[in-house]
Amino acid sequence: MAASASPSALRTLLTLGLVVAGVKHCSGQTYRSESAEVGRLVQEYDSRYYQQPAHELGFGYYYQGDIMLPTPRSQNRLSLSEEQTSTRWPNAIVPYYISPKSFKPSEIRTIQEAMSVFHTRTCVRFMPRTPQSQHYVRITSNNAGCYASVGRMLDNSQNVLNLQTPACLTRGTPIHELMHVLGFLHEVSRPDRDEYVYVNRSALKPEYQSSAFYDTNFAKFERNVETYKIPYNYGSIMHYTRYAGARDRRYPVLMNLQYDSNDQQQPPAHELGFGHYYEGDIILPSSPDQDRLSTSEDHTSTIWPNAIVPYHFAPRNFTAREIRKIEEDMNVFHTRTCVRFVPRTAQTRHYLTITNRPAGCYASLGRMLKNSQNVLNLQTPACLTRGTPIHEMMHVLGFLHEMSRPDRDEHISINRCALKPEYQTDEFFNTNFAKHVQGVETYNISYNYGSVMYYTRYAGAQNRQYPVLENLKPYDQEDFGNSTLSQSDIESVKFRYCQNGGALDTLKYIFSQTLNPMVRIFYDRF
């Protein structure tokens, strides 16, 4: 089965030069020969249960997990393309030779289908070698994992591509390795990668937490790397997964700094406050009046007047890029509702203070009369991902979580036994999963599993074996929640803040609920 390469990777292949000039790099403890241990790991690999591709199983053995280093005398040649003239395959033709008896006919077809992805979308051609081929890539299936050489090696014996079957023929691994053969390293090696990903070294396996391992597998190339001015791409087939080299699935090794990912294995950051904040991410006023906590608490006192929310960034809390990210999320409200987040002025009596304290993701609920309690904390980088800023801004506007609605028991069941042991108390349940029966305004808008205010299925769960939240009505998405405002979120904001309740848009919304799912998808886009 061949996966498709990302548009940015293919655009790169369409340029005149494939990659760049040589970069020296220390290989640490990485082996330069095949590893039977990697072969064992790959032999046990089952794509139905492993969340990472097979080519990430070689960490600690091959350079960057799946690259076979050349001999020591050639080490300087390892880069995105080592020396540009010597390692590009001439005329964009890569001769290949499949070792006899290494693959079944169906497996050879899978490899050739992966090659065909390049044929149909770029000028590159993989062609069977001829007796005249001086340089060609030898494709094997040794019990040593998934690996490849980088670019065209002058010593032809080092032009290798190993695809241990069946694991290395799944999840785009053949295309990934063919990109190495063409001279490309991983996306996280780019010199600008620190603007896009944060490498959480503490999440690596204990045996991987050495400088030698880090320098071998997560080093970036500062000089002589050609990116062709193509933007960094989280979706590149050359990007590691979040959990590359991780000790477990609780904490990712790679955290994106600018991207709302669909990776549902890791809970959004605003769910990490269970047991500390009300409902996980709401900061209660110093003298809490429990009756005021609802979707809109007291309708007149906590609405921000004229739908304007003045805000102020605490000094030296955020980088310029982080501020742009937060303001981009504010703009989601600007473009789809009447609400406006505007910088405070000297005359502003009530305003929102946005901070970056090492205390997680949380917000106050609605406009507090005591201004010091109007707070929004977004600990970077985690609280700027996966829709968390928009989620917290909804709290600032006065909205609680969707599963707090009085009608929630018609839509979900809560499996308290799936919660972490320390969360299985009545006090925890009443604080984080209670429904608000009185004083809650739903504006007659339907319950929505896809609201940005929804917990994920595994919110507070002890593991991912059993979900805490289970839908009682049909829902075709893998998980609950959203990374942006859903149509029902937009209509709720309009009813609460906008003149006439956004009546025209609400009619469109109510009408869309009677249509088939494909038409509803169309409405949800506008």
C-alpha positions as a Python dict, from the first residue, in 0.01 Angstrom:
ca = {
    (1, 'M'): (0, 0, 0),
    (2, 'A'): (155, 328, -110),
    (3, 'A'): (84, 655, 74),
    (4, 'S'): (88, 992, -97),
    (5, 'A'): (375, 1234, -46),
    (6, 'S'): (297, 1581, 90),
    (7, 'P'): (262, 1872, -157),
    (8, 'S'): (561, 2054, -6),
    (9, 'A'): (787, 1752, -44),
    (10, 'L'): (680, 1713, -405),
    (11, 'R'): (727, 2084, -473),
    (12, 'T'): (1080, 2046, -340),
    (13, 'L'): (1146, 1762, -583),
    (14, 'L'): (1033, 1979, -873),
    (15, 'T'): (1312, 2231, -814),
    (16, 'L'): (1635, 2215, -1015),
    (17, 'G'): (1852, 2098, -727),
    (18, 'L'): (1741, 1834, -483),
    (19, 'V'): (1932, 1942, -174),
    (20, 'V'): (2246, 2107, -33),
    (21, 'A'): (2614, 2129, 42),
    (22, 'G'): (2795, 1914, 294),
    (23, 'V'): (2742, 1944, 669),
    (24, 'K'): (2965, 1783, 931),
    (25, 'H'): (2779, 1598, 1199),
    (26, 'C'): (2869, 1374, 1490),
    (27, 'S'): (2699, 1037, 1479),
    (28, 'G'): (2722, 965, 1851),
    (29, 'Q'): (2680, 593, 1922),
    (30, 'T'): (2489, 516, 1604),
    (31, 'Y'): (2581, 191, 1431),
    (32, 'R'): (2700, 188, 1069),
    (33, 'S'): (2586, -169, 1003),
    (34, 'E'): (2259, -356, 1020),
    (35, 'S'): (2098, -417, 1359),
    (36, 'A'): (1932, -746, 1445),
    (37, 'E'): (1768, -574, 1744),
    (38, 'V'): (1586, -334, 1514),
    (39, 'G'): (1489, -634, 1305),
    (40, 'R'): (1331, -792, 1612),
    (41, 'L'): (1135, -475, 1691),
    (42, 'V'): (1012, -447, 1334),
    (43, 'Q'): (922, -816, 1328),
    (44, 'E'): (690, -755, 1624),
    (45, 'Y'): (541, -441, 1467),
    (46, 'D'): (166, -441, 1397),
    (47, 'S'): (32, -128, 1229),
    (48, 'R'): (-309, -187, 1389),
    (49, 'Y'): (-170, -117, 1735),
    (50, 'Y'): (144, 92, 1690),
    (51, 'Q'): (79, 463, 1659),
    (52, 'Q'): (415, 533, 1495),
    (53, 'P'): (546, 417, 1155),
    (54, 'A'): (794, 130, 1142),
    (55, 'H'): (1078, 354, 1025),
    (56, 'E'): (1086, 519, 1370),
    (57, 'L'): (1179, 193, 1543),
    (58, 'G'): (1547, 232, 1459),
    (59, 'F'): (1624, 508, 1709),
    (60, 'G'): (1946, 432, 1892),
    (61, 'Y'): (2074, 216, 1605),
    (62, 'Y'): (2057, 409, 1279),
    (63, 'Y'): (2125, 776, 1220),
    (64, 'Q'): (1800, 967, 1282),
    (65, 'G'): (1631, 629, 1322),
    (66, 'D'): (1640, 506, 962),
    (67, 'I'): (1951, 634, 781),
    (68, 'M'): (2247, 407, 714),
    (69, 'L'): (2565, 610, 765),
    (70, 'P'): (2842, 588, 509),
    (71, 'T'): (3187, 473, 615),
    (72, 'P'): (3376, 705, 855),
    (73, 'R'): (3587, 859, 580),
    (74, 'S'): (3268, 985, 416),
    (75, 'Q'): (3098, 1113, 730),
    (76, 'N'): (3130, 1476, 624),
    (77, 'R'): (2899, 1398, 336),
    (78, 'L'): (2591, 1350, 555),
    (79, 'S'): (2351, 1639, 511),
    (80, 'L'): (2027, 1703, 334),
    (81, 'S'): (2219, 1612, 20),
    (82, 'E'): (2583, 1606, 121),
    (83, 'E'): (2773, 1751, -177),
    (84, 'Q'): (2519, 1886, -424),
    (85, 'T'): (2690, 1772, -744),
    (86, 'S'): (2799, 1425, -639),
    (87, 'T'): (2490, 1296, -461),
    (88, 'R'): (2211, 1403, -691),
    (89, 'W'): (2100, 1117, -912),
    (90, 'P'): (2187, 1233, -1267),
    (91, 'N'): (1896, 1327, -1493),
    (92, 'A'): (1658, 1256, -1201),
    (93, 'I'): (1683, 883, -1278),
    (94, 'V'): (1739, 638, -992),
    (95, 'P'): (1829, 290, -1115),
    (96, 'Y'): (1728, 18, -870),
    (97, 'Y'): (1779, -351, -818),
    (98, 'I'): (1551, -567, -604),
    (99, 'S'): (1742, -853, -445),
    (100, 'P'): (1619, -1194, -565),
    (101, 'K'): (1389, -1382, -329),
    (102, 'S'): (1366, -1079, -97),
    (103, 'F'): (1006, -989, -175),
    (104, 'K'): (683, -1150, -288),
    (105, 'P'): (527, -1024, -614),
    (106, 'S'): (262, -833, -415),
    (107, 'E'): (533, -666, -206),
    (108, 'I'): (726, -564, -516),
    (109, 'R'): (406, -407, -649),
    (110, 'T'): (371, -207, -325),
    (111, 'I'): (725, -74, -362),
    (112, 'Q'): (669, 12, -727),
    (113, 'E'): (342, 185, -641),
    (114, 'A'): (537, 404, -399),
    (115, 'M'): (783, 483, -677),
    (116, 'S'): (490, 566, -903),
    (117, 'V'): (388, 846, -666),
    (118, 'F'): (708, 1025, -768),
    (119, 'H'): (658, 936, -1134),
    (120, 'T'): (312, 1090, -1152),
    (121, 'R'): (387, 1406, -958),
    (122, 'T'): (755, 1488, -1022),
    (123, 'C'): (1024, 1442, -1286),
    (124, 'V'): (1201, 1172, -1082),
    (125, 'R'): (1203, 821, -1227),
    (126, 'F'): (1296, 498, -1050),
    (127, 'M'): (1400, 250, -1320),
    (128, 'P'): (1534, -108, -1310),
    (129, 'R'): (1912, -105, -1345),
    (130, 'T'): (2081, -210, -1666),
    (131, 'P'): (2427, -367, -1715),
    (132, 'Q'): (2550, -15, -1786),
    (133, 'S'): (2428, 127, -1452),
    (134, 'Q'): (2734, 222, -1250),
    (135, 'H'): (2533, 351, -955),
    (136, 'Y'): (2203, 199, -846),
    (137, 'V'): (2008, 151, -522),
    (138, 'R'): (1990, -206, -397),
    (139, 'I'): (1654, -284, -235),
    (140, 'T'): (1662, -559, 27),
    (141, 'S'): (1440, -707, 297),
    (142, 'N'): (1694, -804, 560),
    (143, 'N'): (1575, -852, 918),
    (144, 'A'): (1722, -519, 1022),
    (145, 'G'): (1433, -272, 1002),
    (146, 'C'): (1366, 18, 767),
    (147, 'Y'): (1661, 227, 654),
    (148, 'A'): (1820, 393, 352),
    (149, 'S'): (2132, 574, 247),
    (150, 'V'): (2107, 948, 185),
    (151, 'G'): (2149, 1057, -175),
    (152, 'R'): (2369, 885, -432),
    (153, 'M'): (2681, 737, -273),
    (154, 'L'): (2996, 729, -488),
    (155, 'D'): (3074, 388, -336),
    (156, 'N'): (2787, 198, -496),
    (157, 'S'): (2783, -71, -225),
    (158, 'Q'): (2646, 196, 9),
    (159, 'N'): (2343, 281, -208),
    (160, 'V'): (2096, 76, -4),
    (161, 'L'): (1727, 70, 81),
    (162, 'N'): (1611, -194, 328),
    (163, 'L'): (1239, -260, 374),
    (164, 'Q'): (1184, -544, 619),
    (165, 'T'): (848, -699, 541),
    (166, 'P'): (569, -659, 619),
    (167, 'A'): (609, -363, 856),
    (168, 'C'): (831, -145, 636),
    (169, 'L'): (574, -156, 355),
    (170, 'T'): (306, 17, 564),
    (171, 'R'): (210, 374, 660),
    (172, 'G'): (408, 554, 390),
    (173, 'T'): (743, 409, 496),
    (174, 'P'): (852, 318, 138),
    (175, 'I'): (794, 678, 21),
    (176, 'H'): (971, 812, 331),
    (177, 'E'): (1277, 595, 261),
    (178, 'L'): (1276, 682, -110),
    (179, 'M'): (1297, 1048, -8),
    (180, 'H'): (1616, 962, 183),
    (181, 'V'): (1750, 790, -129),
    (182, 'L'): (1689, 1117, -315),
    (183, 'G'): (1894, 1305, -57),
    (184, 'F'): (1648, 1439, 198),
    (185, 'L'): (1678, 1426, 576),
    (186, 'H'): (1391, 1473, 819),
    (187, 'E'): (1186, 1792, 837),
    (188, 'V'): (1286, 1842, 1201),
    (189, 'S'): (1648, 1883, 1086),
    (190, 'R'): (1571, 2216, 918),
    (191, 'P'): (1755, 2521, 1059),
    (192, 'D'): (1423, 2695, 1132),
    (193, 'R'): (1267, 2402, 1317),
    (194, 'D'): (1279, 2568, 1663),
    (195, 'E'): (1021, 2818, 1539),
    (196, 'Y'): (781, 2531, 1474),
    (197, 'V'): (849, 2244, 1713),
    (198, 'Y'): (965, 2210, 2071),
    (199, 'V'): (1165, 1895, 2151),
    (200, 'N'): (1069, 1768, 2495),
    (201, 'R'): (1380, 1568, 2583),
    (202, 'S'): (1237, 1457, 2918),
    (203, 'A'): (968, 1259, 2730),
    (204, 'L'): (1228, 1040, 2558),
    (205, 'K'): (1298, 688, 2683),
    (206, 'P'): (1553, 695, 2968),
    (207, 'E'): (1819, 531, 2751),
    (208, 'Y'): (1767, 805, 2490),
    (209, 'Q'): (1822, 1102, 2721),
    (210, 'S'): (2190, 1148, 2642),
    (211, 'S'): (2348, 1428, 2446),
    (212, 'A'): (2489, 1174, 2201),
    (213, 'F'): (2141, 1039, 2122),
    (214, 'Y'): (1993, 1387, 2093),
    (215, 'D'): (2269, 1509, 1864),
    (216, 'T'): (2232, 1203, 1646),
    (217, 'N'): (1855, 1200, 1612),
    (218, 'F'): (1721, 1550, 1684),
    (219, 'A'): (2004, 1785, 1582),
    (220, 'K'): (1917, 2061, 1340),
    (221, 'F'): (2141, 2168, 1053),
    (222, 'E'): (2230, 2533, 1097),
    (223, 'R'): (2433, 2590, 780),
    (224, 'N'): (2446, 2489, 415),
    (225, 'V'): (2091, 2356, 410),
    (226, 'E'): (1870, 2445, 116),
    (227, 'T'): (1497, 2469, 191),
    (228, 'Y'): (1411, 2639, -140),
    (229, 'K'): (1210, 2891, 64),
    (230, 'I'): (940, 2628, 107),
    (231, 'P'): (763, 2669, 445),
    (232, 'Y'): (815, 2423, 727),
    (233, 'N'): (554, 2150, 697),
    (234, 'Y'): (420, 1946, 989),
    (235, 'G'): (245, 1727, 733),
    (236, 'S'): (560, 1636, 539),
    (237, 'I'): (617, 1267, 492),
    (238, 'M'): (966, 1341, 628),
    (239, 'H'): (838, 1462, 967),
    (240, 'Y'): (869, 1249, 1279),
    (241, 'T'): (549, 1169, 1465),
    (242, 'R'): (487, 1339, 1801),
    (243, 'Y'): (599, 1032, 1995),
    (244, 'A'): (920, 949, 1807),
    (245, 'G'): (1148, 793, 2070),
    (246, 'A'): (897, 853, 2352),
    (247, 'R'): (891, 640, 2665),
    (248, 'D'): (510, 616, 2647),
    (249, 'R'): (206, 790, 2500),
    (250, 'R'): (148, 1025, 2793),
    (251, 'Y'): (386, 1297, 2682),
    (252, 'P'): (492, 1372, 2324),
    (253, 'V'): (855, 1432, 2234),
    (254, 'L'): (766, 1685, 1965),
    (255, 'M'): (521, 1965, 2042),
    (256, 'N'): (405, 2193, 1765),
    (257, 'L'): (427, 2565, 1828),
    (258, 'Q'): (208, 2692, 1547),
    (259, 'Y'): (-24, 2414, 1440),
    (260, 'D'): (-362, 2277, 1551),
    (261, 'S'): (-316, 1907, 1507),
    (262, 'N'): (-575, 1635, 1463),
    (263, 'D'): (-365, 1396, 1670),
    (264, 'Q'): (-617, 1282, 1931),
    (265, 'Q'): (-381, 1056, 2126),
    (266, 'Q'): (-267, 1345, 2342),
    (267, 'P'): (-534, 1539, 2535),
    (268, 'P'): (-553, 1912, 2471),
    (269, 'A'): (-353, 2113, 2721),
    (270, 'H'): (-661, 2264, 2880),
    (271, 'E'): (-760, 1917, 3011),
    (272, 'L'): (-443, 1885, 3218),
    (273, 'G'): (-578, 2095, 3504),
    (274, 'F'): (-817, 1836, 3646),
    (275, 'G'): (-789, 1824, 4022),
    (276, 'H'): (-654, 2179, 4033),
    (277, 'Y'): (-898, 2412, 3855),
    (278, 'Y'): (-1276, 2410, 3838),
    (279, 'E'): (-1375, 2181, 3550),
    (280, 'G'): (-1006, 2154, 3466),
    (281, 'D'): (-940, 2505, 3335),
    (282, 'I'): (-1162, 2762, 3510),
    (283, 'I'): (-1021, 2985, 3782),
    (284, 'L'): (-1284, 3055, 4046),
    (285, 'P'): (-1320, 3402, 4198),
    (286, 'S'): (-1173, 3442, 4544),
    (287, 'S'): (-1521, 3437, 4702),
    (288, 'P'): (-1699, 3203, 4464),
    (289, 'D'): (-2071, 3223, 4427),
    (290, 'Q'): (-2143, 2877, 4292),
    (291, 'D'): (-2482, 2983, 4159),
    (292, 'R'): (-2314, 3220, 3914),
    (293, 'L'): (-2124, 2940, 3742),
    (294, 'S'): (-2325, 2844, 3437),
    (295, 'T'): (-2315, 2888, 3067),
    (296, 'S'): (-2387, 3255, 3114),
    (297, 'E'): (-2404, 3294, 3494),
    (298, 'D'): (-2584, 3623, 3568),
    (299, 'H'): (-2681, 3741, 3220),
    (300, 'T'): (-2639, 4113, 3283),
    (301, 'S'): (-2339, 4138, 3512),
    (302, 'T'): (-2087, 3913, 3337),
    (303, 'I'): (-2145, 4007, 2975),
    (304, 'W'): (-1869, 4226, 2836),
    (305, 'P'): (-2049, 4552, 2742),
    (306, 'N'): (-2099, 4618, 2371),
    (307, 'A'): (-1940, 4279, 2296),
    (308, 'I'): (-1595, 4435, 2346),
    (309, 'V'): (-1332, 4255, 2553),
    (310, 'P'): (-1033, 4482, 2628),
    (311, 'Y'): (-715, 4285, 2689),
    (312, 'H'): (-360, 4338, 2808),
    (313, 'F'): (-59, 4109, 2765),
    (314, 'A'): (149, 4087, 3080),
    (315, 'P'): (493, 4236, 2999),
    (316, 'R'): (766, 3996, 2883),
    (317, 'N'): (535, 3696, 2899),
    (318, 'F'): (512, 3606, 2531),
    (319, 'T'): (726, 3622, 2220),
    (320, 'A'): (604, 3825, 1923),
    (321, 'R'): (514, 3502, 1742),
    (322, 'E'): (311, 3376, 2038),
    (323, 'I'): (122, 3706, 2058),
    (324, 'R'): (39, 3676, 1688),
    (325, 'K'): (-95, 3325, 1747),
    (326, 'I'): (-323, 3443, 2028),
    (327, 'E'): (-446, 3739, 1823),
    (328, 'E'): (-514, 3508, 1529),
    (329, 'D'): (-744, 3308, 1756),
    (330, 'M'): (-915, 3629, 1867),
    (331, 'N'): (-971, 3701, 1500),
    (332, 'V'): (-1181, 3382, 1472),
    (333, 'F'): (-1440, 3561, 1687),
    (334, 'H'): (-1398, 3884, 1491),
    (335, 'T'): (-1472, 3721, 1157),
    (336, 'R'): (-1766, 3506, 1268),
    (337, 'T'): (-1935, 3699, 1550),
    (338, 'C'): (-1981, 4056, 1668),
    (339, 'V'): (-1737, 4006, 1960),
    (340, 'R'): (-1419, 4212, 1948),
    (341, 'F'): (-1104, 4165, 2155),
    (342, 'V'): (-929, 4504, 2160),
    (343, 'P'): (-616, 4630, 2340),
    (344, 'R'): (-707, 4813, 2659),
    (345, 'T'): (-672, 5190, 2688),
    (346, 'A'): (-583, 5403, 2988),
    (347, 'Q'): (-955, 5459, 3046),
    (348, 'T'): (-1044, 5088, 3049),
    (349, 'R'): (-1183, 4987, 3386),
    (350, 'H'): (-1236, 4617, 3317),
    (351, 'Y'): (-996, 4427, 3097),
    (352, 'L'): (-855, 4080, 3052),
    (353, 'T'): (-495, 4021, 3162),
    (354, 'I'): (-328, 3752, 2951),
    (355, 'T'): (-37, 3579, 3123),
    (356, 'N'): (207, 3295, 3065),
    (357, 'R'): (258, 3158, 3415),
    (358, 'P'): (388, 2800, 3458),
    (359, 'A'): (46, 2699, 3589),
    (360, 'G'): (-132, 2551, 3288),
    (361, 'C'): (-425, 2675, 3082),
    (362, 'Y'): (-710, 2850, 3262),
    (363, 'A'): (-945, 3148, 3245),
    (364, 'S'): (-1197, 3334, 3453),
    (365, 'L'): (-1563, 3295, 3359),
    (366, 'G'): (-1727, 3600, 3207),
    (367, 'R'): (-1648, 3957, 3313),
    (368, 'M'): (-1556, 3975, 3680),
    (369, 'L'): (-1652, 4295, 3862),
    (370, 'K'): (-1321, 4276, 4047),
    (371, 'N'): (-1085, 4342, 3759),
    (372, 'S'): (-787, 4155, 3906),
    (373, 'Q'): (-988, 3836, 3855),
    (374, 'N'): (-1028, 3885, 3478),
    (375, 'V'): (-746, 3651, 3379),
    (376, 'L'): (-647, 3422, 3095),
    (377, 'N'): (-334, 3210, 3142),
    (378, 'L'): (-177, 3034, 2844),
    (379, 'Q'): (139, 2850, 2943),
    (380, 'T'): (354, 2814, 2634),
    (381, 'P'): (393, 2623, 2418),
    (382, 'A'): (124, 2368, 2505),
    (383, 'C'): (-162, 2610, 2574),
    (384, 'L'): (-129, 2762, 2227),
    (385, 'T'): (-212, 2435, 2049),
    (386, 'R'): (-521, 2235, 1952),
    (387, 'G'): (-777, 2511, 1993),
    (388, 'T'): (-695, 2581, 2357),
    (389, 'P'): (-681, 2964, 2319),
    (390, 'I'): (-1026, 2968, 2156),
    (391, 'H'): (-1160, 2733, 2423),
    (392, 'E'): (-1032, 2960, 2700),
    (393, 'M'): (-1166, 3273, 2528),
    (394, 'M'): (-1511, 3112, 2533),
    (395, 'H'): (-1476, 3086, 2911),
    (396, 'V'): (-1380, 3454, 2919),
    (397, 'L'): (-1705, 3527, 2735),
    (398, 'G'): (-1898, 3336, 3002),
    (399, 'F'): (-1940, 2985, 2863),
    (400, 'L'): (-1889, 2661, 3053),
    (401, 'H'): (-1827, 2319, 2900),
    (402, 'E'): (-2086, 2158, 2676),
    (403, 'M'): (-2125, 1856, 2902),
    (404, 'S'): (-2236, 2088, 3185),
    (405, 'R'): (-2567, 2144, 3004),
    (406, 'P'): (-2881, 2026, 3185),
    (407, 'D'): (-2968, 1793, 2895),
    (408, 'R'): (-2629, 1623, 2881),
    (409, 'D'): (-2750, 1287, 3023),
    (410, 'E'): (-2958, 1244, 2708),
    (411, 'H'): (-2641, 1258, 2501),
    (412, 'I'): (-2350, 1109, 2699),
    (413, 'S'): (-2276, 859, 2971),
    (414, 'I'): (-1986, 915, 3209),
    (415, 'N'): (-1782, 609, 3303),
    (416, 'R'): (-1649, 707, 3644),
    (417, 'C'): (-1456, 380, 3670),
    (418, 'A'): (-1241, 490, 3375),
    (419, 'L'): (-1115, 796, 3565),
    (420, 'K'): (-777, 793, 3732),
    (421, 'P'): (-805, 634, 4080),
    (422, 'E'): (-740, 967, 4252),
    (423, 'Y'): (-1028, 1120, 4053),
    (424, 'Q'): (-1291, 864, 4157),
    (425, 'T'): (-1439, 1069, 4438),
    (426, 'D'): (-1774, 1247, 4456),
    (427, 'E'): (-1594, 1575, 4519),
    (428, 'F'): (-1392, 1544, 4200),
    (429, 'F'): (-1695, 1437, 3998),
    (430, 'N'): (-1909, 1723, 4127),
    (431, 'T'): (-1634, 1974, 4055),
    (432, 'N'): (-1547, 1856, 3704),
    (433, 'F'): (-1842, 1662, 3563),
    (434, 'A'): (-2146, 1812, 3734),
    (435, 'K'): (-2428, 1933, 3514),
    (436, 'H'): (-2591, 2269, 3576),
    (437, 'V'): (-2965, 2214, 3604),
    (438, 'Q'): (-3075, 2568, 3691),
    (439, 'G'): (-2983, 2911, 3562),
    (440, 'V'): (-2827, 2785, 3239),
    (441, 'E'): (-2920, 2936, 2904),
    (442, 'T'): (-2874, 2709, 2602),
    (443, 'Y'): (-3055, 2945, 2359),
    (444, 'N'): (-3244, 2641, 2223),
    (445, 'I'): (-2930, 2537, 2037),
    (446, 'S'): (-2883, 2163, 2003),
    (447, 'Y'): (-2630, 1970, 2208),
    (448, 'N'): (-2309, 1941, 2006),
    (449, 'Y'): (-2040, 1674, 2046),
    (450, 'G'): (-1824, 1888, 1816),
    (451, 'S'): (-1828, 2206, 2025),
    (452, 'V'): (-1493, 2366, 2105),
    (453, 'M'): (-1618, 2357, 2465),
    (454, 'Y'): (-1638, 1978, 2476),
    (455, 'Y'): (-1404, 1752, 2671),
    (456, 'T'): (-1233, 1474, 2476),
    (457, 'R'): (-1348, 1117, 2534),
    (458, 'Y'): (-1052, 1045, 2762),
    (459, 'A'): (-1066, 1357, 2979),
    (460, 'G'): (-930, 1251, 3320),
    (461, 'A'): (-890, 888, 3211),
    (462, 'Q'): (-635, 658, 3375),
    (463, 'N'): (-539, 525, 3028),
    (464, 'R'): (-672, 504, 2674),
    (465, 'Q'): (-823, 160, 2715),
    (466, 'Y'): (-1159, 289, 2835),
    (467, 'P'): (-1309, 632, 2757),
    (468, 'V'): (-1462, 845, 3030),
    (469, 'L'): (-1723, 1000, 2800),
    (470, 'E'): (-1933, 788, 2566),
    (471, 'N'): (-2190, 925, 2324),
    (472, 'L'): (-2545, 791, 2348),
    (473, 'K'): (-2645, 920, 2006),
    (474, 'P'): (-2473, 864, 1671),
    (475, 'Y'): (-2156, 1063, 1617),
    (476, 'D'): (-1918, 981, 1334),
    (477, 'Q'): (-1602, 1156, 1455),
    (478, 'E'): (-1317, 982, 1636),
    (479, 'D'): (-1328, 1219, 1933),
    (480, 'F'): (-1537, 1497, 2082),
    (481, 'G'): (-1447, 1863, 2075),
    (482, 'N'): (-1302, 2095, 1813),
    (483, 'S'): (-996, 2307, 1747),
    (484, 'T'): (-1208, 2605, 1643),
    (485, 'L'): (-1559, 2744, 1685),
    (486, 'S'): (-1832, 2509, 1567),
    (487, 'Q'): (-2150, 2653, 1418),
    (488, 'S'): (-2334, 2599, 1747),
    (489, 'D'): (-2056, 2783, 1935),
    (490, 'I'): (-2090, 3074, 1694),
    (491, 'E'): (-2466, 3090, 1739),
    (492, 'S'): (-2433, 3075, 2119),
    (493, 'V'): (-2194, 3371, 2113),
    (494, 'K'): (-2428, 3563, 1883),
    (495, 'F'): (-2729, 3502, 2107),
    (496, 'R'): (-2535, 3615, 2413),
    (497, 'Y'): (-2359, 3917, 2266),
    (498, 'C'): (-2490, 4025, 1929),
    (499, 'Q'): (-2787, 4248, 1854),
    (500, 'N'): (-3105, 4051, 1778),
    (501, 'G'): (-2922, 3737, 1881),
    (502, 'G'): (-2781, 3682, 1534),
    (503, 'A'): (-3131, 3571, 1437),
    (504, 'L'): (-3069, 3533, 1064),
    (505, 'D'): (-2768, 3311, 1116),
    (506, 'T'): (-2959, 3114, 1376),
    (507, 'L'): (-3237, 3041, 1128),
    (508, 'K'): (-2972, 2911, 891),
    (509, 'Y'): (-2832, 2697, 1172),
    (510, 'I'): (-3170, 2551, 1273),
    (511, 'F'): (-3251, 2486, 908),
    (512, 'S'): (-2918, 2311, 855),
    (513, 'Q'): (-2996, 2066, 1137),
    (514, 'T'): (-3279, 1919, 929),
    (515, 'L'): (-3054, 1847, 631),
    (516, 'N'): (-2842, 1546, 551),
    (517, 'P'): (-2488, 1526, 693),
    (518, 'M'): (-2314, 1633, 372),
    (519, 'V'): (-2520, 1952, 355),
    (520, 'R'): (-2450, 2019, 722),
    (521, 'I'): (-2078, 1999, 645),
    (522, 'F'): (-2135, 2276, 389),
    (523, 'Y'): (-2316, 2492, 645),
    (524, 'D'): (-2045, 2433, 906),
    (525, 'R'): (-1792, 2590, 671),
    (526, 'F'): (-1975, 2922, 654),
}
